[in-house]
Amino acid sequence: ENDGNDWFDLNINIKVGGELVNFRDLFAAIARQEELFLMPSGRFFPLDHQSFGKLRLLIVEAGNLRESEKGTLALSPFQVDFFTELERLGIVGHQAERWQKLIENLKNSRGVKLQKPPQNLLAELRPYQQVGYSWMKFLHQMELGGILADDMGLGKTVQTIALIVSTEQSKKNPKPFLVIAPTSVVENWDLELERFAPHLKKAIMRQGNRSTLYANIKSFDIIITSYSLFQRDFEKLKKLKFNTLILDEAQFVKNHQTKAYSLIRKVNAGCKIALTGTPMENNLMELWSVFSVVAPGLFPPPKKFKEIYQIPIEKGQDKEALAKLRSRIKPFIMRRKKEVVEKELPKKIEQTLLLEMPNDQRHIYDLHLQKERQRVLGLLNEGGLQANRFAIFQSLTKMRQLCLHPALVDKKHIDLSSIKLTSLVEQVNDLIAEDHRVLIFSQFTSFLALVKKLLDKEGIPYLYLAGETKNRGQLVKQFQESKVPVFLISIKAGGFGLNLTAADYCILLDPWWNPAVENQAIDRTHRIGQKRPVFVYRLIVKNTIEEKVVALQNKKRKLFSNVLEDGEIFSTLVTEADIKKIFE
């Protein structure tokens, strides 16, 4: 029975030993791990019966079923898989009409009826984009939520704008959409809305006085704000009821212990949709965080989730737990890979260039390695990884900087050699001579400063973008429309929200711990609109910490593949053993 929009009343009676028993009472007895169940007739029935085995496992996971006002158990619509398993066990035979519709459609989300794009959308959706739009529209109509996890560069924004336009056209729900995005992506939303849906009334929240916008907030079709401004303006936004909440680059809410996460959970919206090519970057709890926003009730609380899924999958290589996790998330996540749906997209050729340190750089590196090795191993022995995480990370960062240039650690070494700079200038000169254009990424702006000096010395024109850059849109437009051959970009500042298809080469100067961050950077150029093959060079110094970072990247790639792309099971978490191996 339907118990309002959000929960369903699980009003079930089953037969045990020929007698009708209320499922709620039986559920509670099994949850309390009682050995016997007292039936209405006064007879006892043993609960260790094999027929209750699977039900007991199901109850362990469903510890977050709530009790309805009628005294029965209430089931979240996101727990469709739980209900399906009750059906498979023969406990339920029929459902409420709305629940039945959910069951039929969500068992195979790809079977959702294909919808025609709205007439007012000034874009021609590709076939896979039409499928994504239709899927989101179905979730929206059912007042559910989900994650559109398409590869970067496949047009998640235009699919979402199609949903907004279709909803605005129907006029059934005049409440505005709320889009929260990274600061750098807010301007991209402004441009895309102007391009694909100029008729929509939009409020773009920016730094400065926003009081006029808030005074007229209900007159807008869509409100775009950044994660930082959302937190500042939460007292105003919490009073409003939104049609739908859109979280762009939703990995920004992957930590459920942050203030941003807790506030976003409180947004009053009929539907919540996350857009991210990387719903999980480091561990399964990040996936839990995103789903807890868009599909509350899908998983048990963090402690129980860790026990049932995270530890068995990440440490125990539990295939059954992995299969159950995939089954749970399947109806509420849609992910398409570029190589599958965009067959006309030019190839991406990736190559790792192993470099040999010159003697003077190697000497400095080895001296620091011995010192940091003793320090880190001492910290691990004294308090372990958790107690000394920050200090250990400092040591790792110092060793990574030494792979780039010794001067990043000690300025007195500014005149020493750097194999990265030597190799980079050779590559850039060769690429320019052949009329190629290149994006150059590094985590360290201090190293990019040395690259700028080198390019100035060589007379090579370039543009530069880092976290403090204000005119991002102007720089992107200049690169796209001019002949400037080089764009220097801080990987964390320019990893998303940029369209730089004028480049056909990417050079990653240093490996980042998280491979998803590197992929985001590469996809600034390898995306829809690119006409040429894209070449990616990763510069890695041999026999250094960089090779160990690459090994850790591979572990994280496998976790992502396991959960979202049906990869093989493996063990993943970065452990103390991993840290010790780095300093071997």
N, C-alpha and C positions, 0 to 999 in steps of 0.2 A: 504494500500500500504506500502511496505517496504521502510523505510527511512534510509538505512544503517543497520549495525549490531545491533545497540543498541536501536533504537526507530522505531516505526511504524507510518506512516502518517495516522492520523484518518480523512480521507477525506470522509465525510458522508453528503448526502443530504436527508432531510426528508420532508414529506408532512404535512403541517399545514393548516387546512381549505381549502384543495384542492390545495394549492400552494407549489412549491418546495422552501425549505429554507435551507441555509447552516447551518449545525449543529454547526459550530464554532460560528456563530453570535448568534444563539439561546442559546448556552452554556454560552456565555459571558453575555447575558441579564439576564439569570436565576441566574448566579453567582453574578451579581450586585443587585440581588433581585428587579429587575424592575417589575412593575405591568402589563405593556403592552409591546408587541413586535411589531415593525413596520415591515411589510412584504413588499416584492418588489413592490407589486401593490399599496402600499400606505395605505392599510388597517391595522388596529390595531387588535392584537389578545391578549386576556387576559392570563396572565401567572399564574394566580391562579387556572387554570383548574386542576381538580383532576389528570389528566393523567400525569401532570408534578411533582406530589408529590414525587414519588420515585426518579425521575431523579434529583430533587432538592437536596435530601439527598445524592445522589451519587456524585453530583458536589461539595458539601461541603467537602467531603473526598478527592476528586481528585483535590484539589487545586494546586497540583504540576504537572499537565499536562503542557507540554511546547508547545510553538508555533514553528512550523517547518518553514523552509526557504520558503516554498510554501504558507505560510499564513494560513495553517490549523493547527489543534491541533495534537500533536504528543504523542503517547502512548508508555510507556516502556513495553518491553515484560514481565516484572515481574507483570504487572497490568492485567494479564489474567482474574482475577475474575471481574475486572471492565468491561472489554469488554464483558464477559459472561452476566453481568447484563444488559448492553446495548442491547444485543441480546434478552434477556428475555423480555425487555420492548418493543421490536419490532422496535428499532431504527436502528439496522443493520441486514442485511440478509446474507451477504457473506463476506469472509475475504480473504486477501492475502494467497497464498498457504502455506508459512512458518508459518504464524499466525494460519491458520487452523490446521496445524500439532501440533503446541503448544497447542492449545485449546483441541484437542482430547486427547493428551497424558498427559497433566498436570491436566486435570479435575480429573483424577485418576492416581496419580503417581505410585501406586502399579501395574498398568496395563502396565508399561513399559516392552518392550520385553526383556526376559531373555537372557543374553549374556554368552557365554562360557568363562571361565577364560582364560587369555592369556597363550600360551604354555610355555613361558619362566618364568612363575611364579612358584617358587619352594614351592608351598603350595596348599593344597586341601581345597578349600573354603567350609564352611558349607552352607547349602541351603540358610539361611537368609543372609549370607555374599555375596553369589552370587547375590541375589536380590539387596543388597545395592550397590555392584559394578556396576550392570546393570543400576541402577537408576542414579548413579553418571556419568556413561559413557553417558547416554542420556543427562543429563544436560550439560556435557562437549561438546558433539556434537552440541547441540543447542546454545552453547556459553552463557549459563545461569549459575547460581550459586545456592547454597543451603546449608542446614545444615544437616549433618549426626549426629543425636543426640541419637544414641544407648546408652543404659546403659553402664556404665564403665565395662570393662572386656569382651566386646563382639567382639573385634577385629576390631575397626575402622581403625587402622593403616594398617593391612594387606589388608583390602578392598580398601584403598587408594593406596597402593603399586600396587595392581592389576590394578587400573586405570592408574597409571604411566607407568607400563610395557606395557599395551595394547596400550597406546599412543606412546610410544617409538618404539614399534614394527611396527606401521603403517608408521612411518617416514614422515607422512604428515605435521607434525609441529615440526621442530627440536628445537624449543625454549625450554629452561629448565623449570622445575617445581621449584617453590620457596616454601619451607616449613618453617613457623615460628612457634616455639614452646617454651614453658618455658625452661629455661636453663637445668633443671633436666631431661627433656624429649628428648633433642637433642641427648644425647648418646643412648637412647633407639631406636631412629630412625636409628642411625648408625648400631646398632646391628640387628634390624629387616630387614634393607635393605641387610645387609651381609647374613642374613639367607634366605630371600625369593627372592631377586633379586641381587645376587652378580655381575651380568654382567653390572649393571647400573654404570655409572661414577658419583660419588657423591663428592660434596664439603661440608665438615663439617666445619662450621665457629666456631672457638673457640677463647678464649682470646689469645692475642699475635699478632704477625705479620701475617696479612691475605693478604698482597699485592700480593704474588705469586698466590694465589687462584683467586683473582680478575683479575689478568693479563690474566688468562686462563679461565675466567668464562664461555665463550660461548661454551667451549668444554665439559661442564658437562651436564648430563641428569637431575640432581636434585641438588638443593642447600638447605642445612639445616642450619638455623641460629636461634638464640634465639631472644625473643622480645627486650631484652636490646641491643644486638649487631645489630639488624636490625635498631634501632634508630641511633646508632653511624655510621653505614655504609650507611645510607639512600641516601646520595649524590651520592654514587656509584651505588646503586641499582635502583634509580629512572631513570637512563639512559637506563636501560635494559627493553626489552619486554619479559614477561614470558608467557609460555604456560598456566600455571594455578598457582594460589596462594592457598596454603593450610594453614589454620590457625588451628593449633592443640591446644587443650584446649582453645577454642576461647572465653571463659569467660574472658580472659585477655583483650579483647577489648569491654567489656560490658559498659564501661563508655565513652560516646561519647564526653566528654569534655577533654580527655587526649591527650597528644602529640602523643602517640603510635597509638591511633585510627585515628587521623587526617592524620598521615603519611601512615598508611596502606590503607586508602581510596585512596591514590594517586598512589598506585602500579599499574603498567601497565600490566595487565594480561587478557587473553581472557576469563578466567573462574575463579571464586573464590568460594572455598568450605571451610566451617567451620566444624571442628570436636569438639564436646563437648557433654558430657552426661548431662550438665547443662547449656543450652543456656540462662536460666533465673534463677537467684538465689534469688533475693530480690524483684524485681519489674518489671513491663512490659517494662519500658524504656530500660532495659538491653537487652531484646529481640529485641526491635527496633534497638539498636546499632549494634548487630550482623547482622541483616537482611539488615541494610543500607549499610553494607560492601559487602555482598555476593549477595544481590538482590536489588540494588538501584532503587528506584521508586516504590517498593512494598507498602510502607507506606508514608503518608504525612510527612512533617517536624515535628520535636519534639513537637513544641507548639500545632500543630493541632492534632498530634497523642495522646497527653496527653488529649486533649479536647474530642476526639472522642472515644478513647479506654481506656486509663489508668484510668482516674477519674471515668467514668461510671462503669468499671469492678471492680476496686480495692475498690472504696468507695460506689458506688451506686448499686452494685450487679445487673448490667444490663445484663440480659441473652441474649438479642438481640445483644448487642455490643460484647459479648463473642463469640456468634455464628458467627458473621461477622469476627471477628479476626481469629477464627479457619479456616474459609473458605479461608481467604486471605493467610494464611501460609501453608495450607495443601499441595499444589503442590511442595513446596520448602523446606520441612523438612521431614526427615524420622527418625522415632524413634521406636526402638524395645526394649521391656523389657526382662530382663534375664529370668524371670519365665515363659515367653511365648515361647521364641525361644530356650532356652537352657534347655530343660526338663531333661537332664541327669546331669545338674549341681547340686551338692549336696545342701541340704537345708541350709538356713541361719537362725539361731535361735537367736533372739535378746531378751535381758532381761535387764530391768532397776532394779538396786539394790539400794534400798533406805536405806541410812545410817543415823544413829543418832549421832550427835556430842557429844563428851564427854564434861563434864561440863566446863573444863578450856577453851577449844576451843569455846564453845558456849558463854561464858562470854565475850571473846574478840570480837566475831562476833557481839553480840547484842550491845556492846558499840559503835562500828563503824557504825552499822546500824542506830542508832539514830542520830549520827553526820551527816552521808551522806544523810539521809532522809531529815533533815532540810536544808542541802545545796542544794540538787537537787530540792526540792519543791520551795525553794526560787528562784533558777535560772529559773524555769518554770514560776513563777509568774512575774519575772522581765522582761525577754526577750523572753521567750518561748524556745522550743526545738531547732529550727534552729539556733538561735543566740548563744546558749550555748551547742551545740552538743558535742564539744570536752570535755568540763569540765564535762558534765553529763556522757560521756563515761568513763572518768577517774574514777568517783565514782563507776560506774557499774563494772569496771575491778577490783577495789580494793575489792569490796564485793565478787567477784568470786574468787579472790586469797585467801581470808580468809576462803573460803570453802575448799581449798586445805590444806593450812598450815598458821597459823598466822605469821610465820617468813617471808613469802613473802612480807608482808606489813611492818613489823618491826622485824629486826634480833634479837632483844633482846628476842623474843618469841621462839627461836629455840628449846628450851627444852620442849615446850608445846606439847600436844597430837595432832595428826592428824588422824582422822578416815579414811581418804583415804589411808594413808600409812599403817595403821594397817590392813585394809581390803585387800589392794593390796598384801602385803607380804604373807598373809594367802592363798589367791587365787593362787598366783604364785607357792608357795611350793606344793600345792595340784595338780596343773596342771603338774608340772615337775615330780612329783611322779608317775603320770599316763602316762608319756611319751608324753605329749602334748607340743606344741611350741606356743608362744604367742607374739603378737604385742601389745605394750603399747603406746598409743597416749596421748599427752597433748599439749595445746596451749603454755603453759608456760615452757620455757627451765629452768627457775629458779627452778620450781618444779621437773622437770626431773633430775636436779642436786641432789636434795634430794633423789629421787628414786635411783639414781646411788649409793649414799652412803649407802642406805639401802641394796641394792643387794650385794654390796661389803661386808658389814657386815655379810650377810647371806651366803656368798660364792657362789652366783648364777652368772654364766657367762652371759654376755650380750653384745650386740652391740648397738651403739648409732649413730643416724643420726639427724642433725639439719641443719639450714640454712647455717651455715658456713662450713659444711662438704664438702670436695673436692672429696674424693674417693668413691662416692656413688655407682658406678657400682661394685667396688671391695667388698664393704660391702654387697650388695645384693647377689652377687655370693657366698660370704662366708656363709651368712645365709642359702641360698638355698642348699648348698652342704655340710655344716657341721652339727653338732648337737647342736650348741649354742641355748639354749632354749628360750631366751628373746631378743627382738629387741625393744629398746626405740626409739621413733620417734616423732619429733616435727610435729604436725598435718599439719601445713602450708607448711613445707618443704618436707614432705614425703607423701602428700595426693594424688599425681599423679606421673606417670612415673615409678612406681616400681612394680615389679612382685614378690610377696612374698607368693607363694602358699605353701611353706613348713610349714607355720603357719596354725593352725586351730582354734585359739582363738584370739579375739581382745578385748582389754580393753580400753575404753575411759574414761580417768580420770576426764575430765571436759567437760561440754556441750558447743559446739560452737554455736554462734548466727545463723549461716547458716547451716541447715541440710545437704545441698549438700556437704559441706566440710567434714562432718562426713561420708557421704556415700562414697565419694571418698577414704577416708582412709580405710574404711572397705573393699572396693573392691580391695585393694592391694592383698588380699588373696582369696576373694570370686569371682573368675574369671575363665576363661577357663584354664584348667590344674589342678584345685583343685579336689582332689579325695575324700576328707572327708567332713562331715558337718562342717560348720563354726559357731562358737558360739561367740556372741557379748555381752559383758557386759558394760553397762553404769553406772558409779558410780555417784549417785545423793544424795546430802545431804538433808534430810528432813527439811521442814520449813525454806528454805533459798532462795536466789535469783536464785539458780540453777533450782528450780522447775518452776520459772517464765520464765527462758530462754527456758526450754523445751516447755512451752505453746506457746511461740513465734515461736519456730521451727515448731510446728504443723500448725500455720497459713501460714508459708511460703511453707510448703509441699502442702497445699491445693491450693495455687496460682499456683504452678508448675503443679499440677494435673489438675486444671481447664483448663489451656491453652493448655497443651501438651498431656494430657491423658484423656480428656473428663470428668473431674471431675465436681462436682456441684459448682455452683457459691457461692462466699462468699466475705466478706470484709477483706482486708489484711494489709494495711500499718501500720507500727509501729507508733503509735500516742503518743501524750502527755499523753493520758489516759492510754496507755500501760505502760509508764514509771512510772506514779503515782501508778499504780497497783503493779509494781515490788517492790516499796518501802512501800507498805502498811504494 
